[in-house]
Amino acid sequence: MQIRKAHIHTDFDAVWEIFHSVIATGDTYVFDPHTPKDRLQQYWFADHMNTFVAVENNIIVGTYIIKPNQIDLGDHIANCSYMVHPCYQGRGIGKQLCEHSIQFAKAEGYTGIQFNMVVSTNQVAVQLWQKLGFNIIGTIPKGFRHQTLGLVDAYIMFKDLTQSE
C-alpha cells in the first residue's frame, strides 16, 4: 500500500465515495449523513490542510487530513481525521494512515496531535488511537448525537510528539 498526497482533480470522486460511505452511518463523524458532495472540498481539501490517500492496487482505500488544530498561537498542535472505505476496514489501513500522519506531523514541526471528538462508542478507533500512544485527556458528556444510540460521550485525545517513544 502507498500513502501519498491527494490530488483534488484526480482523487476527488474516490475520496468522496469513502467520505460519503463513512458519514452515512451517523455513528463516528460529526458530518451530517446527508452532506452534499459540493461540501467535500471545504471539509477534506481546504487550503489550510494536507490531504492524503492510501492506494492499494490502484484503488484509493483510505484517506486522511492533517491541519493545525487552531490558528496562530495554537497552530503547533495538529488535528487529523481518518477514513477507510468500508470494504477495506479491518485490514490495518487506519493504523497505517495514523502512523503516516504522526511522521508527517513531526516532519512539519507539530509538537502534538489532538483529536477533538472521538465518539466513545467507536471502540475500534479509541483502542487503536490508544495503542498508537494517544491518551484520553477529556470527555465531552453527551457530545455526539449518534444516529442509533442517541446522545453519547465523545473524547478529546492527544499524543505528545516531543517525547521519544
Buried (B, 14 or more C-beta within 10 A) or exposed (E): BEBEEBEEEEBBEBBBEBBBBBBBEBBBBBBEEEBEEEEBEEBBBEEEBBBBBBBEEEEBBBBBBBBBBEEEEEBBBBBBBBBBBEEBBEBEBBBBBBEBBBEBBBEEEBEBBBBBBBBBBBEEBBEBBEEBBBEBEEEBEEBBEBEEEEEBBBBBBBBEBEEEE
